[in-house]
Amino acid sequence: MGPAQVAAPPAKIRVAPRVAVSRPKKKRARSPAKTGSPAAPAPALSSPPSEPPPPACTTTVSTLTAAVDEVAGSGAGAVVCLADGSYGEADLSASPGGRVTLRAEHPGAATIAGATMAGRNLTLERFDVEGEVQVEPASTAMRVVHNRISGGYFGVEAAPTTTVSVDDVEIVGNKFVGPFGEDAIHLNRYHDGNSDGIGVLVEGNEISGVRENGNHSDCLQTVWVGDHIVFRRNYLHDNRCQGFFVKDQESPVVGITVEDNLFLRDSEPCAPSDPECGQPAYFQVFGPYQGLVMRRNTIWQEAGLAAFQEGTGIDTVIEANVVERFWTSTDLSAITYRDNTRCIREASGGLWPLSILGETVDCSPPFNAPAADDFRLIGSSRGVDWAPAEVHFGP
């Protein structure tokens, strides 16, 4: 593609439930070429907050059976640690009155073949997970924290059903290493059960190696209906996936917060099983939805595309992002769009707001250290305010 050419927009994509993994080919847009722009003066750059150390083990066991039994029988505050070694799938089912944690005794030194989590108030922490983590329908307050997750059909699947939700799930600090059979994170139905404004929290995760293979392999996909999804401070790189993808909901998703995420290099080769998979949109939301806030994200470097399709709520806010290419096929004329830096903004049968506030057009923004994936923008408060090297992902 020559430097003056702009690719066609991404095609509308239908998403089948998990039981039907044969999905249509996608026609997707390629990212634009960059042009030069002068640099701005450099201010002090921010750093992310440090994490507190986890609480100590209350008991340590050396078999998976003992670990599962301890979790089922423990009271609030227990931390059950599993000794180093390789184990089968952890089938966790308990509903303690407060948090109970199953943790690897030494971070990453205990390997499990996957996990299921049923009940409430359980945490799976600091394992090397070679399989899928499944949060069962009707579960409440489950946490998947600082694991390395690889090799499953999904990485984490919440509510593997089209009818029953999970409440107040947290997927935090994990390192997802593809490829997967389908999505790294697959959310069917989720709900804010404790009214804290978060139905599912996806925060501080690293996702890489997810490649389209004919099964619609996305980094994160939310499928049916949910409320109050928060996707924050995640690091997506070296994939060929839709990184944040909202699709197929039968009624509006209420409350979508996408904030302070770094999306880089969505240009890995298509998987051999789908060699002409096309170029995905790294950020893509389909209506209906209400309460979308897209703020301080950086979507850049090879296919940095953010797409909006099939309607949106008038309360949508898109602000302080640094995005290589914005695209819409729907009417965004009534939303708030302000203080964004972009290379290309275009519409195909859609409308952007008539009043564009504080927009900067720059195809070569002055990032701090792109070679080290430090894409903090010098001289600006737009885009991410952290660098991956300062963040701990995985065990």
C-alpha positions as CSV (number, residue, x, y, z in Angstrom):
1,M,0.0,0.0,0.0
2,G,1.4,3.4,-1.0
3,P,1.8,6.2,1.6
4,A,-1.1,8.2,0.1
5,Q,-3.6,5.4,0.3
6,V,-6.1,4.9,3.0
7,A,-7.5,1.4,3.4
8,A,-11.2,0.5,3.5
9,P,-12.9,0.4,6.9
10,P,-13.3,-2.8,8.8
11,A,-16.3,-5.0,7.9
12,K,-19.2,-5.7,10.3
13,I,-18.4,-8.9,12.1
14,R,-20.8,-11.4,13.7
15,V,-19.7,-13.4,16.7
16,A,-20.9,-16.9,17.4
17,P,-21.2,-18.4,20.9
18,R,-18.4,-20.7,22.0
19,V,-20.2,-23.9,20.8
20,A,-20.0,-22.6,17.3
21,V,-16.4,-21.8,16.6
22,S,-16.6,-21.6,12.8
23,R,-16.9,-17.9,12.0
24,P,-16.9,-15.8,8.9
25,K,-13.8,-14.2,7.5
26,K,-13.3,-10.6,8.4
27,K,-12.4,-7.7,6.1
28,R,-10.6,-5.2,8.2
29,A,-8.8,-1.9,7.7
30,R,-5.0,-1.5,7.7
31,S,-3.4,1.3,9.6
32,P,-2.3,4.6,7.9
33,A,1.2,5.7,7.1
34,K,2.8,8.2,9.4
35,T,4.1,11.6,8.5
36,G,6.5,13.9,10.4
37,S,5.6,16.4,13.1
38,P,7.8,18.6,15.4
39,A,8.5,17.5,19.0
40,A,7.3,19.3,22.2
41,P,9.4,20.0,25.3
42,A,9.7,17.3,27.8
43,P,8.1,17.4,31.3
44,A,8.6,15.0,34.1
45,L,7.0,11.6,33.3
46,S,4.7,9.9,35.8
47,S,5.1,6.4,37.2
48,P,2.4,3.9,38.2
49,P,1.7,3.2,41.8
50,S,3.5,0.3,43.4
51,E,1.6,-2.8,44.6
52,P,1.5,-3.8,48.3
53,P,3.0,-7.2,49.1
54,P,0.5,-10.1,49.3
55,P,-0.4,-11.5,52.7
56,A,1.5,-14.5,53.9
57,C,0.4,-18.1,53.4
58,T,-1.8,-19.4,56.3
59,T,-1.2,-23.0,55.2
60,T,0.9,-24.8,52.6
61,V,-0.1,-28.1,51.0
62,S,1.7,-30.4,48.4
63,T,-1.2,-32.0,46.6
64,L,-4.0,-30.4,44.5
65,T,-6.7,-32.4,46.3
66,A,-5.5,-31.0,49.6
67,A,-5.5,-27.5,48.1
68,V,-9.0,-27.8,46.9
69,D,-10.2,-29.2,50.2
70,E,-8.5,-26.4,52.1
71,V,-10.1,-23.7,50.0
72,A,-13.5,-25.4,50.5
73,G,-13.1,-25.6,54.2
74,S,-11.3,-22.3,55.0
75,G,-12.7,-19.2,56.6
76,A,-12.3,-15.6,55.5
77,G,-8.8,-14.4,55.1
78,A,-7.2,-17.8,54.5
79,V,-4.3,-18.0,52.0
80,V,-3.8,-21.6,50.9
81,C,-0.5,-22.1,49.2
82,L,0.4,-24.9,46.8
83,A,3.9,-26.2,46.8
84,D,6.1,-26.0,43.7
85,G,5.3,-28.6,41.0
86,S,3.0,-29.5,38.2
87,Y,-0.7,-30.4,38.9
88,G,-4.0,-31.0,37.1
89,E,-6.9,-28.7,36.9
90,A,-8.0,-27.0,40.1
91,D,-11.8,-27.3,40.6
92,L,-12.6,-24.7,43.2
93,S,-16.0,-24.4,44.7
94,A,-16.7,-22.5,48.0
95,S,-18.6,-19.6,49.3
96,P,-16.8,-18.2,52.4
97,G,-18.0,-15.1,54.1
98,G,-14.8,-13.3,53.1
99,R,-11.8,-13.7,50.7
100,V,-10.0,-17.1,50.5
101,T,-7.0,-17.3,48.2
102,L,-5.3,-20.2,46.5
103,R,-1.8,-19.2,45.6
104,A,1.4,-20.7,44.3
105,E,3.8,-21.0,47.2
106,H,6.5,-19.4,45.0
107,P,5.3,-17.1,42.2
108,G,5.1,-19.1,38.9
109,A,6.7,-22.3,40.4
110,A,3.4,-24.2,40.7
111,T,1.8,-25.1,37.4
112,I,-1.8,-26.1,37.0
113,A,-3.6,-27.4,33.9
114,G,-6.5,-24.9,34.3
115,A,-9.1,-23.9,36.9
116,T,-12.8,-23.6,37.5
117,M,-14.1,-21.2,40.1
118,A,-17.6,-21.5,41.5
119,G,-19.2,-19.8,44.5
120,R,-18.0,-16.5,45.9
121,N,-15.0,-14.6,47.3
122,L,-12.2,-16.9,45.8
123,T,-8.9,-15.8,44.4
124,L,-6.5,-17.7,42.1
125,E,-3.1,-16.1,42.3
126,R,0.5,-16.4,41.0
127,F,0.2,-19.7,39.2
128,D,1.6,-20.8,35.8
129,V,-1.8,-21.8,34.3
130,E,-1.4,-24.0,31.2
131,G,-5.1,-24.1,30.3
132,E,-8.3,-22.2,30.7
133,V,-9.6,-20.4,33.8
134,Q,-13.4,-20.6,33.9
135,V,-15.5,-18.5,36.2
136,E,-18.8,-20.3,36.6
137,P,-22.2,-18.8,36.1
138,A,-23.8,-17.2,39.2
139,S,-20.4,-16.7,40.8
140,T,-19.7,-13.6,42.8
141,A,-16.5,-11.7,43.6
142,M,-14.0,-14.0,41.9
143,R,-10.5,-12.8,41.4
144,V,-7.9,-14.0,38.9
145,V,-4.7,-12.2,39.9
146,H,-1.0,-12.2,38.7
147,N,-1.0,-15.5,36.9
148,R,0.7,-16.5,33.7
149,I,-2.1,-17.9,31.5
150,S,-1.5,-19.8,28.2
151,G,-2.6,-22.7,26.1
152,G,-6.4,-22.9,26.8
153,Y,-9.3,-22.5,24.3
154,F,-9.9,-19.2,26.2
155,G,-7.5,-17.7,28.7
156,V,-10.2,-16.6,31.1
157,E,-13.9,-17.1,30.4
158,A,-16.5,-15.5,32.7
159,A,-20.0,-17.0,32.7
160,P,-19.8,-19.7,30.0
161,T,-23.5,-19.3,29.3
162,T,-25.8,-17.0,27.5
163,T,-28.4,-16.6,30.3
164,V,-26.7,-16.4,33.8
165,S,-24.2,-13.7,34.7
166,V,-21.2,-13.5,37.0
167,D,-21.0,-10.6,39.5
168,D,-18.0,-8.4,40.4
169,V,-15.2,-10.4,38.7
170,E,-11.6,-9.1,38.7
171,I,-9.0,-10.1,36.2
172,V,-5.9,-8.2,37.4
173,G,-2.1,-8.3,36.8
174,N,-2.0,-11.4,34.6
175,K,0.3,-12.2,31.7
176,F,-1.7,-13.8,28.9
177,V,0.5,-15.5,26.3
178,G,-1.2,-16.7,23.1
179,P,-2.1,-18.3,21.0
180,F,-5.4,-19.4,22.4
181,G,-8.1,-21.4,20.7
182,E,-10.2,-18.3,20.7
183,D,-10.1,-15.2,23.0
184,A,-7.6,-14.4,25.8
185,I,-10.5,-13.0,27.8
186,H,-14.1,-14.0,26.9
187,L,-16.9,-12.3,28.8
188,N,-20.5,-13.5,28.3
189,R,-22.7,-11.9,31.0
190,Y,-21.5,-9.8,33.9
191,H,-23.1,-7.6,36.5
192,D,-22.3,-5.0,39.1
193,G,-23.8,-6.9,42.1
194,N,-22.4,-4.7,44.9
195,S,-23.2,-1.4,43.2
196,D,-19.5,-0.1,43.3
197,G,-19.6,0.8,39.6
198,I,-17.7,-2.3,38.5
199,G,-19.3,-5.5,37.2
200,V,-16.0,-6.8,35.7
201,L,-12.6,-5.3,36.2
202,V,-9.8,-6.1,33.7
203,E,-6.8,-4.1,34.9
204,G,-3.0,-4.2,34.6
205,N,-2.8,-7.3,32.4
206,E,-0.3,-8.0,29.6
207,I,-1.7,-9.7,26.5
208,S,0.5,-10.9,23.6
209,G,0.7,-13.6,20.9
210,V,-3.1,-13.7,20.2
211,R,-3.5,-14.4,16.5
212,E,-6.6,-14.7,14.3
213,N,-7.0,-18.4,13.5
214,G,-10.4,-18.6,11.9
215,N,-12.3,-18.8,15.3
216,H,-12.4,-15.0,15.8
217,S,-9.5,-14.9,18.2
218,D,-9.7,-11.6,20.2
219,C,-7.7,-10.3,23.1
220,L,-10.9,-9.3,24.9
221,Q,-14.4,-9.9,23.7
222,T,-17.7,-9.1,25.6
223,V,-20.5,-10.9,23.9
224,W,-24.0,-11.0,25.3
225,V,-25.1,-8.4,27.9
226,G,-23.2,-6.9,30.8
227,D,-23.0,-3.8,32.9
228,H,-20.1,-1.8,34.2
229,I,-17.0,-3.2,32.5
230,V,-13.8,-1.4,33.4
231,F,-10.8,-2.1,31.2
232,R,-7.8,-0.1,32.6
233,R,-4.0,0.1,32.4
234,N,-3.6,-3.0,30.2
235,Y,-0.7,-3.6,27.9
236,L,-1.6,-5.3,24.6
237,H,1.3,-5.9,22.1
238,D,2.4,-8.1,19.3
239,N,-1.0,-9.6,18.5
240,R,-3.3,-9.9,15.6
241,C,-6.6,-9.5,17.5
242,Q,-9.4,-7.2,18.3
243,G,-8.0,-5.9,21.5
244,F,-11.1,-4.6,23.2
245,F,-14.2,-5.8,21.4
246,V,-17.9,-5.3,22.3
247,K,-20.3,-7.2,20.1
248,D,-23.6,-9.2,19.8
249,Q,-25.4,-7.7,22.8
250,E,-29.2,-8.1,22.6
251,S,-29.7,-5.0,24.8
252,P,-27.5,-2.1,25.7
253,V,-24.3,-2.7,27.7
254,V,-24.5,-0.1,30.4
255,G,-21.2,1.4,31.6
256,I,-18.1,0.9,29.5
257,T,-14.8,2.4,30.8
258,V,-11.7,2.0,28.7
259,E,-9.0,4.0,30.3
260,D,-5.2,4.4,30.3
261,N,-4.5,1.3,28.1
262,L,-1.5,0.8,25.8
263,F,-2.3,-1.0,22.5
264,L,0.8,-1.6,20.3
265,R,1.7,-3.7,17.2
266,D,-1.4,-5.5,16.1
267,S,0.4,-6.9,13.1
268,E,1.5,-10.5,13.9
269,P,1.1,-12.9,11.0
270,C,-2.3,-14.5,10.6
271,A,-2.3,-18.1,11.9
272,P,-1.7,-20.8,9.3
273,S,-5.3,-22.0,9.7
274,D,-6.6,-18.5,8.5
275,P,-3.8,-17.1,6.3
276,E,-5.9,-14.3,4.9
277,C,-7.5,-13.2,8.1
278,G,-7.3,-9.4,7.4
279,Q,-6.4,-6.6,9.7
280,P,-8.5,-6.3,12.9
281,A,-9.4,-3.1,14.7
282,Y,-7.5,-3.0,18.0
283,F,-10.4,-1.2,19.6
284,Q,-14.0,-1.8,18.3
285,V,-17.3,-1.3,19.9
286,F,-20.7,-2.0,18.5
287,G,-23.9,-0.5,19.9
288,P,-26.3,-0.5,21.6
289,Y,-24.5,0.7,24.7
290,Q,-24.7,3.5,27.3
291,G,-22.1,5.3,29.3
292,L,-19.0,4.7,27.2
293,V,-15.9,6.5,28.4
294,M,-12.7,6.1,26.4
295,R,-10.0,8.1,28.0
296,R,-6.2,8.4,28.0
297,N,-5.6,5.3,25.8
298,T,-2.6,5.1,23.4
299,I,-3.4,3.0,20.3
300,W,-0.4,3.2,18.0
301,Q,2.3,1.5,16.0
302,E,1.0,-0.8,13.3
303,A,-2.7,-1.0,12.9
304,G,-3.6,1.4,15.7
305,L,-7.3,1.6,14.7
306,A,-10.3,2.5,17.0
307,A,-13.7,1.8,15.4
308,F,-17.3,2.7,16.4
309,Q,-20.3,0.9,14.9
310,E,-24.0,0.4,15.1
311,G,-25.1,3.3,17.3
312,T,-24.0,4.8,20.6
313,G,-25.3,6.6,23.6
314,I,-25.3,10.4,23.6
315,D,-23.4,10.2,26.9
316,T,-20.3,8.8,25.2
317,V,-17.0,10.5,26.0
318,I,-13.9,10.1,23.9
319,E,-11.1,12.3,25.4
320,A,-7.4,12.6,25.9
321,N,-6.5,9.6,23.7
322,V,-3.6,9.2,21.3
323,V,-4.9,7.1,18.4
324,E,-3.3,6.4,15.1
325,R,-6.7,6.1,13.3
326,F,-10.2,6.8,14.5
327,W,-13.0,5.4,12.3
328,T,-16.9,5.3,12.5
329,S,-19.8,3.9,10.6
330,T,-22.4,5.3,13.0
331,D,-23.7,8.7,14.1
332,L,-21.4,10.2,16.8
333,S,-22.6,13.7,16.2
334,A,-24.0,14.1,19.8
335,I,-21.1,12.6,21.8
336,T,-18.3,14.4,23.6
337,Y,-15.0,14.2,21.6
338,R,-12.2,16.4,23.0
339,D,-8.5,16.8,23.5
340,N,-7.4,13.8,21.4
341,T,-4.3,13.4,19.4
342,R,-4.7,11.4,16.2
343,C,-3.1,10.8,12.8
344,I,-6.3,10.0,10.8
345,R,-10.0,10.5,11.7
346,E,-12.6,9.3,9.1
347,A,-16.1,8.2,8.7
348,S,-17.8,5.7,6.4
349,G,-21.5,6.3,6.4
350,G,-21.2,7.8,9.9
351,L,-20.8,11.2,11.5
352,W,-18.3,12.7,13.9
353,P,-19.3,15.6,16.2
354,L,-19.6,18.9,14.5
355,S,-17.6,20.5,17.4
356,I,-14.2,18.9,17.7
357,L,-12.5,20.4,20.8
358,G,-8.8,20.6,21.3
359,E,-7.8,18.0,18.7
360,T,-4.2,17.6,17.6
361,V,-3.4,16.1,14.2
362,D,0.1,14.5,14.5
363,C,1.3,11.3,12.8
364,S,4.6,11.3,14.6
365,P,3.9,12.3,18.2
366,P,6.9,12.8,20.5
367,F,6.7,9.6,22.6
368,N,9.2,9.1,25.4
369,A,11.0,5.9,24.3
370,P,9.1,3.9,21.7
371,A,11.9,1.3,21.3
372,A,11.2,0.4,24.9
373,D,7.5,0.6,24.5
374,D,7.4,3.7,26.6
375,F,4.7,5.6,24.8
376,R,4.1,8.3,27.3
377,L,3.6,11.5,25.3
378,I,6.2,14.2,26.0
379,G,4.7,17.6,26.7
380,S,1.1,16.3,27.0
381,S,-1.3,14.7,29.5
382,R,-2.9,12.7,26.7
383,G,-2.5,8.9,26.3
384,V,-1.0,6.5,28.9
385,D,0.8,7.9,31.9
386,W,2.9,4.7,32.6
387,A,5.5,2.5,30.9
388,P,5.4,-1.3,30.8
389,A,8.8,-1.6,32.3
390,E,7.5,-0.1,35.5
391,V,4.6,-2.6,35.9
392,H,4.6,-6.2,37.2
393,F,2.6,-8.6,35.0
394,G,2.1,-12.3,35.8
395,P,3.4,-14.2,38.8
